Amino acid sequence: MLSEAVVTALVAGFSPWTLLIVAGLLGRERPLRYALVFLASAAVTALLVGFLVVLALGSTDLENRQRHHSFSPALDLVLGIAILVLTPILLRHPPHLPRRLQERRNARKERKEHEHEGHGADAEEEREKERREAAGLLAVVLLGVFAGSPSPLYLAALHSITKGQPGSTAGSLEVLLIAALYMILAEVPIILFALAPERTTALLESANAWLGRNGHTIGIIAAIGVGCYFTVSGIVHLV
């Protein structure tokens, strides 16, 4: 049921925290490097989970309602309840904005000027800088893994794929699509930043401010809607 999976994945992808992290990374030195490492880590995690879940459910034939009448509705019910219970908890504290991105951009320009003035920095300072960069990249990878980890909504989207019992090729393409939608708030800002850095920085600042005010409410409403849908669907097909 691809349409069900797409809608659920879009709701799962509505993550103000992801946008906040991306905005922070794009305000650093070498912004695209850090942002792409974050996106790659998140995408690998989401895809790995996606393929494993779809493969596990598809290979066991548990989603075949003719053979296992109660499994798929029961999983609908469990996922629906999990969404209703866990999502409000996860979204309880809306994200706060970091330092203004304009300030970070100005600080980056100042550092570049100092680098030109102090071009003869010794080797020890260079090694310390490399160690800090390596530690920063590791932290970004861990953030990406965290962002790509499956939420109840993402698992529900994968479950929707397997309910349609697609073939291996179609199933793989659907997992790619769902994972891309799950990471949409990371992908779009990075693409826009690569095309128009200055304009994207201003847009991200405005978007984060707006999400700080409204994102919590929108996320709760959307998650409750999807959770109710899966819960009711599970109950109806179990009865």
Secondary structure, DSSP 8 states (H G I E B T S, - for coil): -HHHHHHHHHHHH--HHHHHHHHHHTTSSSHHHHHHHHHHHHHHHHHHHHHHHHHHHHHHTTT-TTT-TTHHHHHHHHHHHHHHHHHHHHTSS-----S-HHHHHHHHHHHHHHHHHTTT--HHHHHHHHHHHHHHHHHHHHHHHHHHS--HHHHHHHHHHHHT---HHHHHHHHHHHHHHHTHHHHHHHHHHHH-HHHHHHHHHHHHHHHHHHHHHHHHHHHHHHHHHHHHHHHHHH-
